[in-house]
Amino acid sequence: MIAQINPGTLINNRYLIEKILGQGGFGRTYLAFDTQRFGEACVLKEFVPATTKEEIIRKSRELFEREAKVLHQIEHPQIPKFLACLTENQRLFIVQEYIDGKTYSQILSERLSGKGRPFSETEARAWLLDMLPVLEYIHERKIIHRDISLDNVMLPQKQSKPVLIDFGVVKEKLTQVLSAQSPHQYSLQGSVVGKIGYSPPEQLRLGHCYPSSDIYALAVSALVLLTGKMPYLLIDNSLKWQWRSYVKISDSFARILEKMLAESPTERYQSAKEVLVELNNNQSPLLLGGIVSSQLPTTIQIHAHTSQEQEKQSEINNNLHTQTPVSIEPEFLEFVGRELTSFIGPFASVLVKHTLKQSPNIEQKEFIEALAEAIPDAQRAQDFRNRIQLPVEPKSQKLQSSINSQIPIGNSPAISNPEFLEHCRRELTNFVGPFASVILKDTLNQHPNLTPKQLIETLVAEIPNEQKAQKFKERFDQ
């Protein structure tokens, strides 16, 4: 086995090794700095054949370079850029963009260790809506990932969409060469790329991969997010999936997941596009009924899928027509819904419908400002205002009066202090994101006579993470 590269080593007279990031059966991954690009961080993936035979090394290099050209053609914002392939002293490397963030395996683990909950149906749907266009993109180019799992999907620190990493194409081709050259050393199972539990039967048993194989692995990943349990805990002794008892989700969403998980490849969805259409046509009761759940997505999840805007817009427009307020023209409402979708994805319909339900006679300026406030990023919120091209005054006195009027304080409730309610909204926003105002309004609509103490206790119960809930409560105990 070729020795590990020490930190400080310069590869190809260009890439300075900083540290090892990981090691597996196919080789090692290093964090490096590109000295010819002002020290820009990158990832060096070294594939280490467990042999020194020159014939195997030669064939590996040829195949490696050919497959690297395929990967180099991928240009997608949710896939790390493929920068280079190189060889040095019989070592094989590919160079890729470095993603500074956490894997979804780490994100889920941190949520559960903090006594929080697994992903809600809303969050899992949004995650799938973000991931499926990535599969659609690579499958259209005849590329199959082969190794989808929560360890190979990352959330970058400065982005809101997941990124798919660690394609198994090169690894599979490399092991095929090794298997052909050393049949006694490399069995069929050894040449299969994928993870037990995540990969479908045809991939693990036969080494066969189809677009539906990636769809299967993506569904397993969604199950782990929903249940907080590893795949092997969701399969019984007869290797059948038994996950429904661990999670409460809508029947329509469950049917989609079950079809993605079908044992036979031909019984699954045959393309990511099919799954996207099905998800958009079968919204959960949360989205269709205008009900606000206690597990609404946070800022990370709210920038949901935006590449399916056209298909989604038809449904949004149909929903908006049924709730058009007197003061807003239907054409303008459709335009606003379309623009908002481009900023926050399918959750635009939730925000629009809820805003209209709370204030059916809201004026245009106040309507736009209320929607803009739900966009987490201030710059994007301003861009949304600019796209609508209305001279909206931020937080005007009239708007504040409107916000206060939406909080039911007129029927002798115990809470009649607008300043206290606004303080509650601001504090809650720090813990659950822009939907804090929605949760607050719904709480007061259902329980208009709460005392301040009872209101805080009720809002505490709406925060999924126990530690965050306690911190929120402490803000009012002082």
C-alpha positions as CSV (number, residue, x, y, z in Angstrom):
1,M,0.0,0.0,0.0
2,I,1.4,3.4,-1.0
3,A,2.1,5.5,2.1
4,Q,0.0,8.5,3.2
5,I,1.2,11.9,2.0
6,N,2.5,14.1,4.7
7,P,1.3,17.7,5.3
8,G,3.5,20.3,3.6
9,T,4.1,18.1,0.6
10,L,3.8,19.8,-2.8
11,I,2.0,17.7,-5.4
12,N,2.6,18.4,-9.1
13,N,4.6,21.4,-8.1
14,R,1.3,23.1,-7.4
15,Y,-1.0,21.6,-4.7
16,L,0.2,22.0,-1.1
17,I,-1.1,19.3,1.1
18,E,-2.6,20.7,4.3
19,K,-4.1,17.6,6.0
20,I,-5.9,14.3,5.3
21,L,-9.7,14.6,5.2
22,G,-10.6,10.9,5.0
23,Q,-9.5,7.5,4.0
24,G,-11.4,4.5,2.6
25,G,-11.0,1.4,0.6
26,F,-10.3,3.3,-2.6
27,G,-7.7,5.7,-1.3
28,R,-7.5,9.0,0.5
29,T,-8.8,12.5,0.4
30,Y,-6.7,15.5,1.3
31,L,-7.3,19.2,1.9
32,A,-4.8,21.1,-0.2
33,F,-4.1,24.7,-1.3
34,D,-3.6,25.6,-5.0
35,T,-0.4,27.7,-5.0
36,Q,-1.1,28.8,-8.6
37,R,-4.5,30.2,-7.6
38,F,-3.6,32.4,-4.6
39,G,-3.7,29.5,-2.1
40,E,-7.3,28.6,-2.9
41,A,-8.5,25.6,-1.0
42,C,-9.3,22.4,-3.0
43,V,-9.6,18.7,-2.5
44,L,-7.1,16.1,-3.8
45,K,-8.6,12.6,-4.1
46,E,-5.9,10.0,-4.4
47,F,-6.9,6.6,-5.7
48,V,-4.4,4.0,-4.4
49,P,-4.4,0.6,-6.2
50,A,-3.4,-2.2,-3.9
51,T,-0.8,-3.3,-6.4
52,T,2.5,-2.1,-7.9
53,K,2.0,-3.9,-11.3
54,E,2.9,-1.5,-14.1
55,E,0.3,-3.0,-16.4
56,I,-2.5,-2.3,-13.9
57,I,-1.2,1.2,-13.2
58,R,-1.1,2.0,-16.9
59,K,-4.6,0.8,-17.6
60,S,-5.9,2.5,-14.5
61,R,-4.4,5.8,-15.6
62,E,-6.0,5.5,-19.0
63,L,-9.4,4.8,-17.6
64,F,-8.9,7.3,-14.9
65,E,-8.2,10.1,-17.4
66,R,-11.1,9.1,-19.6
67,E,-13.6,9.1,-16.8
68,A,-12.2,12.3,-15.4
69,K,-13.1,14.0,-18.7
70,V,-16.7,12.9,-18.2
71,L,-16.7,14.4,-14.7
72,H,-15.1,17.6,-16.0
73,Q,-18.1,18.2,-18.2
74,I,-20.3,18.6,-15.1
75,E,-21.1,22.2,-14.4
76,H,-23.8,22.5,-11.8
77,P,-23.9,24.8,-8.7
78,Q,-24.8,21.8,-6.5
79,I,-21.8,19.6,-7.6
80,P,-18.2,20.5,-6.7
81,K,-16.3,21.7,-9.7
82,F,-13.9,19.2,-11.2
83,L,-10.7,21.1,-11.6
84,A,-8.0,18.6,-12.8
85,C,-6.7,15.1,-12.9
86,L,-3.0,14.2,-12.6
87,T,-0.5,11.5,-11.8
88,E,2.7,11.7,-9.9
89,N,5.1,8.9,-9.0
90,Q,2.4,6.3,-10.0
91,R,-0.1,8.0,-7.8
92,L,-3.5,8.9,-9.3
93,F,-5.3,12.2,-8.3
94,I,-8.3,14.2,-9.1
95,V,-8.7,17.8,-7.9
96,Q,-12.0,19.2,-7.0
97,E,-13.6,22.3,-5.5
98,Y,-13.5,22.3,-1.7
99,I,-16.9,22.5,0.0
100,D,-16.7,24.1,3.4
101,G,-19.7,22.8,5.3
102,K,-21.2,19.8,7.0
103,T,-22.6,16.5,5.6
104,Y,-26.2,15.8,6.2
105,S,-25.1,12.9,8.3
106,Q,-23.4,15.4,10.6
107,I,-26.3,17.8,10.6
108,L,-28.8,15.0,11.5
109,S,-26.4,13.8,14.3
110,E,-26.1,17.2,15.8
111,R,-29.9,17.7,15.8
112,L,-30.5,14.4,17.5
113,S,-27.6,14.8,20.0
114,G,-29.1,18.2,21.0
115,K,-32.3,16.4,21.8
116,G,-33.9,17.8,18.7
117,R,-36.1,16.0,16.2
118,P,-35.4,14.4,12.9
119,F,-36.4,16.2,9.8
120,S,-40.1,17.0,9.4
121,E,-42.0,16.0,6.3
122,T,-41.8,19.6,5.1
123,E,-38.0,19.6,5.5
124,A,-37.6,16.2,3.8
125,R,-39.8,17.3,0.9
126,A,-37.8,20.5,0.5
127,W,-34.5,18.4,0.6
128,L,-35.7,16.1,-2.1
129,L,-36.9,19.0,-4.2
130,D,-33.4,20.4,-3.9
131,M,-31.7,17.1,-4.7
132,L,-33.8,15.7,-7.5
133,P,-32.8,18.3,-10.1
134,V,-29.1,17.4,-9.5
135,L,-29.9,13.8,-10.3
136,E,-31.9,14.9,-13.3
137,Y,-28.9,16.9,-14.5
138,I,-26.3,14.1,-14.2
139,H,-28.6,11.4,-15.6
140,E,-29.3,13.4,-18.7
141,R,-25.6,13.3,-19.2
142,K,-25.5,9.5,-18.8
143,I,-23.7,9.8,-15.4
144,I,-24.9,7.7,-12.4
145,H,-23.6,8.8,-9.0
146,R,-23.6,5.2,-7.6
147,D,-22.8,6.3,-4.0
148,I,-25.6,8.6,-2.7
149,S,-25.9,8.7,1.1
150,L,-26.1,11.4,3.8
151,D,-22.3,11.2,4.0
152,N,-22.1,12.3,0.4
153,V,-24.5,15.2,0.5
154,M,-23.2,18.4,2.1
155,L,-24.7,21.8,3.1
156,P,-22.1,24.5,2.5
157,Q,-21.7,27.2,5.1
158,K,-22.6,30.1,2.8
159,Q,-25.3,28.3,0.6
160,S,-28.8,27.1,1.2
161,K,-28.9,24.2,-1.2
162,P,-27.3,20.8,-0.6
163,V,-24.3,19.7,-2.7
164,L,-23.7,16.2,-4.0
165,I,-20.1,15.0,-3.6
166,D,-17.9,12.0,-4.1
167,F,-19.1,10.5,-7.4
168,G,-18.4,6.8,-7.7
169,V,-17.8,6.7,-11.4
170,V,-14.0,6.8,-11.3
171,K,-13.8,4.4,-8.3
172,E,-16.0,1.9,-10.1
173,K,-13.9,1.9,-13.2
174,L,-10.7,1.7,-11.3
175,T,-11.8,-1.4,-9.3
176,Q,-13.0,-3.0,-12.6
177,V,-9.5,-2.8,-13.9
178,L,-8.1,-4.3,-10.7
179,S,-10.7,-7.0,-10.7
180,A,-9.9,-8.0,-14.3
181,Q,-6.2,-8.1,-13.6
182,S,-6.4,-9.9,-10.3
183,P,-9.6,-12.0,-10.2
184,H,-8.6,-13.9,-7.2
185,Q,-7.9,-10.8,-5.2
186,Y,-10.9,-8.7,-6.2
187,S,-14.3,-10.3,-6.1
188,L,-17.4,-8.9,-7.8
189,Q,-18.5,-7.6,-4.4
190,G,-15.2,-5.8,-4.1
191,S,-15.7,-4.0,-7.4
192,V,-19.1,-2.6,-6.4
193,V,-19.3,1.0,-5.4
194,G,-22.0,1.9,-3.0
195,K,-23.0,1.7,0.7
196,I,-24.8,-1.3,2.2
197,G,-28.2,0.0,3.4
198,Y,-28.3,2.9,1.0
199,S,-27.6,1.1,-2.3
200,P,-30.3,-0.9,-4.1
201,P,-30.2,-4.7,-4.4
202,E,-29.1,-4.8,-8.1
203,Q,-26.1,-2.6,-7.3
204,L,-24.9,-4.6,-4.3
205,R,-25.7,-8.1,-5.7
206,L,-24.8,-7.7,-9.4
207,G,-22.9,-4.4,-9.7
208,H,-25.6,-3.1,-12.1
209,C,-26.5,0.6,-11.9
210,Y,-29.4,2.6,-13.4
211,P,-30.8,6.1,-12.9
212,S,-33.4,4.4,-10.7
213,S,-30.5,3.1,-8.5
214,D,-29.6,6.7,-7.5
215,I,-33.3,7.4,-6.9
216,Y,-33.5,4.4,-4.5
217,A,-30.4,5.6,-2.6
218,L,-31.9,9.1,-2.4
219,A,-35.1,7.7,-0.9
220,V,-33.1,5.8,1.7
221,S,-31.3,9.1,2.6
222,A,-34.7,10.8,3.0
223,L,-35.9,8.0,5.3
224,V,-32.9,8.4,7.6
225,L,-33.5,12.2,7.8
226,L,-37.2,11.5,8.6
227,T,-36.7,8.8,11.2
228,G,-33.2,9.6,12.6
229,K,-32.4,5.9,12.3
230,M,-29.7,4.1,10.2
231,P,-31.0,2.1,7.2
232,Y,-30.3,-1.3,8.8
233,L,-32.7,-0.5,11.6
234,L,-35.5,0.1,9.1
235,I,-35.2,-3.3,7.4
236,D,-36.5,-6.5,8.8
237,N,-35.0,-10.0,8.7
238,S,-36.5,-10.7,5.2
239,L,-34.8,-7.5,3.9
240,K,-38.1,-5.6,3.6
241,W,-38.4,-2.0,4.5
242,Q,-40.3,-1.4,7.8
243,W,-40.2,2.4,8.4
244,R,-43.8,3.6,8.5
245,S,-44.2,3.1,12.3
246,Y,-41.2,5.4,13.0
247,V,-42.6,8.5,11.4
248,K,-45.8,10.4,10.8
249,I,-46.1,11.7,7.2
250,S,-48.9,12.1,4.7
251,D,-50.0,9.1,2.7
252,S,-49.2,10.8,-0.6
253,F,-45.5,11.4,0.5
254,A,-45.2,7.8,1.8
255,R,-46.4,6.4,-1.5
256,I,-43.8,8.4,-3.3
257,L,-41.0,7.2,-1.1
258,E,-42.2,3.6,-1.3
259,K,-42.2,3.7,-5.1
260,M,-38.6,5.2,-5.0
261,L,-37.7,2.2,-2.8
262,A,-39.2,-0.6,-4.9
263,E,-37.0,-3.7,-4.9
264,S,-37.2,-4.1,-8.7
265,P,-35.6,-1.2,-10.7
266,T,-38.4,-1.3,-13.2
267,E,-41.0,-0.7,-10.5
268,R,-39.4,2.5,-9.4
269,Y,-39.6,6.0,-10.9
270,Q,-37.5,5.8,-14.0
271,S,-36.3,9.4,-13.8
272,A,-35.8,12.2,-11.3
273,K,-38.2,14.3,-13.3
274,E,-41.0,11.8,-12.6
275,V,-40.4,12.1,-8.9
276,L,-40.4,15.9,-9.1
277,V,-43.7,16.0,-10.9
278,E,-45.2,13.6,-8.4
279,L,-44.0,15.6,-5.4
280,N,-45.3,18.8,-6.9
281,N,-48.7,17.3,-7.7
282,N,-49.1,15.7,-4.3
283,Q,-48.5,18.4,-1.8
284,S,-48.9,17.5,1.8
285,P,-51.9,18.8,3.9
286,L,-49.4,21.3,5.4
287,L,-49.0,23.1,2.1
288,L,-52.5,22.6,0.6
289,G,-54.5,23.4,3.7
290,G,-52.6,26.5,4.8
291,I,-51.9,24.8,8.2
292,V,-48.7,26.0,9.9
293,S,-46.8,23.1,11.6
294,S,-44.7,23.4,14.7
295,Q,-41.9,22.0,12.5
296,L,-41.7,24.7,9.8
297,P,-38.4,24.8,8.0
298,T,-35.7,27.1,9.3
299,T,-33.6,29.5,7.2
300,I,-31.5,26.7,6.0
301,Q,-34.4,24.8,4.5
302,I,-36.6,27.7,3.3
303,H,-34.6,28.4,0.2
304,A,-36.2,25.3,-1.3
305,H,-36.2,24.0,-4.8
306,T,-36.4,26.7,-7.4
307,S,-35.6,25.0,-10.7
308,Q,-39.2,23.6,-11.1
309,E,-40.8,27.0,-11.1
310,Q,-42.9,26.6,-14.2
311,E,-44.6,23.4,-13.2
312,K,-45.2,24.7,-9.7
313,Q,-46.5,28.0,-10.8
314,S,-49.7,26.6,-12.4
315,E,-50.7,25.1,-9.0
316,I,-49.8,28.3,-7.2
317,N,-51.8,30.4,-9.6
318,N,-54.9,28.2,-9.2
319,N,-54.6,28.5,-5.4
320,L,-54.2,32.2,-5.5
321,H,-57.3,32.8,-7.6
322,T,-59.5,31.4,-4.9
323,Q,-58.2,33.9,-2.4
324,T,-57.8,37.1,-4.3
325,P,-58.4,40.1,-2.0
326,V,-60.5,42.9,-3.2
327,S,-57.6,45.4,-3.1
328,I,-55.2,43.3,-5.2
329,E,-55.7,42.5,-8.9
330,P,-55.5,38.8,-9.8
331,E,-52.8,39.5,-12.5
332,F,-50.7,41.3,-10.0
333,L,-51.1,38.5,-7.4
334,E,-50.0,35.9,-10.0
335,F,-46.9,38.1,-10.8
336,V,-46.0,38.4,-7.1
337,G,-46.4,34.6,-6.6
338,R,-44.2,33.9,-9.6
339,E,-41.5,36.3,-8.4
340,L,-41.6,35.1,-4.8
341,T,-41.2,31.5,-6.0
342,S,-37.9,32.4,-7.6
343,F,-36.6,33.5,-4.2
344,I,-37.8,30.9,-1.8
345,G,-39.2,28.1,-3.9
346,P,-42.5,26.3,-3.4
347,F,-43.0,27.7,0.1
348,A,-44.0,30.9,-1.7
349,S,-47.6,29.5,-2.0
350,V,-47.7,28.9,1.8
351,L,-46.6,32.5,2.6
352,V,-48.9,34.1,0.1
353,K,-52.0,32.1,1.1
354,H,-51.3,32.7,4.8
355,T,-50.8,36.4,4.4
356,L,-54.0,36.7,2.4
357,K,-55.9,34.6,4.9
358,Q,-54.8,36.8,7.8
359,S,-55.4,40.1,5.9
360,P,-57.8,39.6,3.0
361,N,-58.0,43.4,2.4
362,I,-54.3,44.1,2.7
363,E,-52.9,46.8,0.4
364,Q,-50.3,46.1,-2.2
365,K,-47.4,47.8,-0.4
366,E,-48.1,46.1,2.9
367,F,-48.6,42.8,1.1
368,I,-45.2,43.0,-0.6
369,E,-43.5,44.1,2.6
370,A,-45.0,41.2,4.6
371,L,-43.7,38.8,2.0
372,A,-40.3,40.4,1.8
373,E,-39.9,40.1,5.6
374,A,-40.2,36.3,5.2
375,I,-37.1,36.1,3.0
376,P,-34.2,35.4,5.4
377,D,-31.4,37.1,3.5
378,A,-31.8,40.9,3.6
379,Q,-30.2,41.5,0.2
380,R,-32.5,38.9,-1.5
381,A,-35.5,40.5,0.3
382,Q,-34.5,43.8,-1.2
383,D,-34.0,42.2,-4.6
384,F,-37.6,40.9,-4.3
385,R,-38.9,44.3,-3.6
386,N,-37.0,45.7,-6.5
387,R,-38.4,43.1,-8.9
388,I,-41.9,44.0,-7.9
389,Q,-41.0,47.7,-8.6
390,L,-43.2,49.2,-5.9
391,P,-42.0,52.1,-3.7
392,V,-42.4,50.0,-0.5
393,E,-41.5,51.8,2.6
394,P,-39.8,49.4,5.1
395,K,-41.6,49.0,8.4
396,S,-43.8,52.1,8.0
397,Q,-46.1,53.1,10.8
398,K,-49.0,52.0,8.7
399,L,-47.4,48.6,8.2
400,Q,-46.8,48.2,11.9
401,S,-50.4,49.1,12.6
402,S,-51.4,46.4,10.1
403,I,-49.2,43.8,11.7
404,N,-50.6,44.7,15.1
405,S,-54.1,44.5,13.7
406,Q,-53.5,40.9,12.6
407,I,-52.8,40.0,16.2
408,P,-56.1,39.4,17.9
409,I,-56.1,41.9,20.8
410,G,-59.6,43.2,20.3
411,N,-61.7,40.6,22.2
412,S,-60.4,41.4,25.7
413,P,-57.3,39.1,25.6
414,A,-54.9,39.1,28.5
415,I,-52.1,40.3,26.2
416,S,-52.8,43.8,24.9
417,N,-49.3,45.2,24.7
418,P,-48.1,45.4,21.1
419,E,-44.5,46.1,22.2
420,F,-44.5,42.8,24.1
421,L,-45.9,40.9,21.2
422,E,-43.3,42.4,18.8
423,H,-40.6,41.5,21.3
424,C,-41.9,37.9,21.3
425,R,-41.9,37.8,17.5
426,R,-38.3,39.1,17.3
427,E,-37.0,36.6,19.9
428,L,-38.8,33.7,18.3
429,T,-37.4,34.6,14.9
430,N,-33.9,34.0,16.4
431,F,-34.9,30.4,17.0
432,V,-37.3,29.3,14.3
433,G,-36.6,31.7,11.5
434,P,-39.0,33.9,9.5
435,F,-42.0,31.8,10.2
436,A,-42.0,33.1,13.8
437,S,-44.6,35.7,13.0
438,V,-46.9,33.0,11.5
439,I,-46.5,30.8,14.6
440,L,-47.2,33.8,16.9
441,K,-50.3,34.8,15.0
442,D,-51.7,31.3,14.8
443,T,-51.1,30.8,18.5
444,L,-53.0,33.9,19.4
445,N,-55.8,33.2,17.0
446,Q,-56.3,29.8,18.7
447,H,-55.8,31.1,22.2
448,P,-56.6,34.8,22.3
449,N,-56.8,35.0,26.1
450,L,-53.4,33.7,27.0
451,T,-51.5,35.5,29.8
452,P,-47.9,36.6,28.9
453,K,-46.5,33.6,30.8
454,Q,-48.9,31.2,29.1
455,L,-48.0,32.6,25.7
456,I,-44.3,32.1,26.3
457,E,-44.9,28.5,27.4
458,T,-46.9,27.8,24.3
459,L,-44.3,29.3,22.0
460,V,-41.6,27.2,23.8
461,A,-43.5,24.1,22.9
462,E,-43.3,25.1,19.2
463,I,-39.5,25.0,19.1
464,P,-38.4,21.5,18.1
465,N,-34.9,21.7,19.6
466,E,-35.2,21.3,23.4
467,Q,-32.0,23.3,24.1
468,K,-33.1,26.2,21.9
469,A,-36.5,26.1,23.5
470,Q,-34.9,26.5,26.9
471,K,-32.8,29.4,25.7
472,F,-35.8,31.1,24.3
473,K,-37.6,30.7,27.6
474,E,-34.6,32.1,29.5
475,R,-34.8,35.3,27.4
476,F,-38.1,36.1,29.2
477,D,-37.2,34.8,32.7
478,Q,-34.6,37.6,33.1
